Amino acid sequence: MTANHYIIEMYRKVDAMDTTGFVNLFTEDGSFRWANMPPVLGKQNLTAFLNGFFQSIKAISHTDLEYWDLPGTRIATGNVTYTRLNDTELCVPFSVIIKFQEELINEFMIFIDTSELYK
């Protein structure tokens, strides 16, 4: 699958807050690191993390996506808008580096500043 198609489909799952669909893109022992938080390791822990996160917001939307495909790695940048539970929004830029083991994500690293999300 090309980087273009993969990234768009991946973010469709995230924007739909489809935990299962997103987690199924990972290896069993995959690593998910959000900003400066410790990595979340394994599908079970990632499912719990994402379920908690998705319950803490009303909506999420990724736009202005750009992507690059390297051997075993995909990189994407763009903007993400979070809709808080009180209907206010926060829009911030992000970058992500995704490392693969065969066709599944083995390491997912998000570089983003969400320090204002829960204020």
C-alpha positions as CSV (number, residue, x, y, z in Angstrom):
1,M,0.0,0.0,0.0
2,T,1.4,3.4,-0.9
3,A,2.2,5.9,1.9
4,N,-0.5,8.2,0.6
5,H,-3.3,5.6,0.8
6,Y,-2.0,4.1,4.1
7,I,-1.7,7.4,5.9
8,I,-5.2,8.6,4.8
9,E,-6.8,5.3,5.8
10,M,-5.0,5.2,9.1
11,Y,-6.1,8.7,10.0
12,R,-9.7,7.9,8.9
13,K,-9.6,5.2,11.6
14,V,-8.2,7.6,14.2
15,D,-10.7,10.4,13.2
16,A,-13.6,7.9,13.6
17,M,-12.1,7.1,17.0
18,D,-12.0,3.4,15.9
19,T,-9.7,2.0,18.5
20,T,-10.0,-1.6,17.2
21,G,-9.3,-0.5,13.6
22,F,-6.2,1.5,14.5
23,V,-4.8,-1.1,17.0
24,N,-5.2,-3.8,14.3
25,L,-2.5,-2.0,12.3
26,F,0.1,-2.8,15.0
27,T,2.2,-5.8,15.7
28,E,1.4,-7.6,19.0
29,D,4.3,-6.0,20.8
30,G,4.1,-2.6,19.0
31,S,5.1,0.6,20.6
32,F,3.0,3.8,20.6
33,R,4.7,7.0,22.0
34,W,2.7,10.2,22.3
35,A,4.9,13.3,22.7
36,N,6.9,13.1,25.9
37,M,4.8,10.3,27.5
38,P,6.3,6.9,28.1
39,P,5.7,4.4,25.3
40,V,2.6,2.3,25.4
41,L,3.6,-1.3,24.6
42,G,1.4,-4.0,23.1
43,K,-2.0,-4.1,21.6
44,Q,-3.9,-4.6,24.9
45,N,-2.2,-1.6,26.5
46,L,-2.7,0.5,23.4
47,T,-6.4,-0.4,23.3
48,A,-6.8,0.7,26.9
49,F,-4.9,4.0,26.3
50,L,-6.8,4.9,23.2
51,N,-10.2,4.0,24.7
52,G,-9.4,6.4,27.7
53,F,-8.2,9.1,25.4
54,F,-11.1,8.9,23.0
55,Q,-13.5,9.1,26.0
56,S,-11.8,12.3,27.1
57,I,-12.6,14.2,23.9
58,K,-15.6,14.7,21.7
59,A,-14.0,14.5,18.3
60,I,-10.6,14.5,16.4
61,S,-9.8,15.5,12.9
62,H,-6.5,15.4,10.9
63,T,-6.0,17.8,8.0
64,D,-3.3,19.2,5.7
65,L,-1.6,15.8,5.7
66,E,1.8,15.4,4.0
67,Y,3.6,12.0,3.9
68,W,6.9,10.4,2.9
69,D,7.6,6.8,2.3
70,L,11.1,5.4,3.2
71,P,12.2,1.7,3.4
72,G,10.4,0.4,6.5
73,T,9.3,3.8,7.7
74,R,6.6,6.3,6.9
75,I,6.6,9.9,8.0
76,A,3.6,12.3,8.1
77,T,2.9,15.8,9.2
78,G,-0.3,17.9,9.4
79,N,-2.7,19.6,11.7
80,V,-5.0,17.9,14.2
81,T,-8.1,19.5,15.7
82,Y,-9.4,18.2,19.0
83,T,-12.9,19.0,20.0
84,R,-13.1,19.0,23.8
85,L,-16.1,17.7,25.7
86,N,-17.2,21.3,26.2
87,D,-17.3,21.9,22.4
88,T,-14.2,24.1,22.3
89,E,-11.4,23.2,19.9
90,L,-7.6,23.0,19.9
91,C,-5.8,22.8,16.6
92,V,-2.1,22.0,16.6
93,P,0.6,20.8,14.1
94,F,1.9,17.3,14.5
95,S,4.5,15.0,13.0
96,V,4.6,11.2,13.2
97,I,7.2,8.6,12.4
98,I,5.9,5.1,11.8
99,K,8.3,2.1,11.7
100,F,7.1,-1.2,10.2
101,Q,7.7,-4.8,10.8
102,E,6.5,-6.3,7.5
103,E,3.2,-4.6,6.9
104,L,2.3,-3.9,10.5
105,I,3.3,-0.9,12.7
106,N,6.0,-1.8,15.2
107,E,6.8,1.7,16.4
108,F,4.6,4.8,16.2
109,M,6.0,8.1,17.5
110,I,3.9,11.3,17.6
111,F,5.6,14.6,18.0
112,I,3.0,17.1,19.2
113,D,2.2,19.7,21.9
114,T,-1.2,18.9,23.5
115,S,-0.4,20.7,26.7
116,E,-3.5,23.0,26.2
117,L,-5.9,20.2,25.4
118,Y,-7.4,19.8,28.9
119,K,-7.3,23.4,30.0
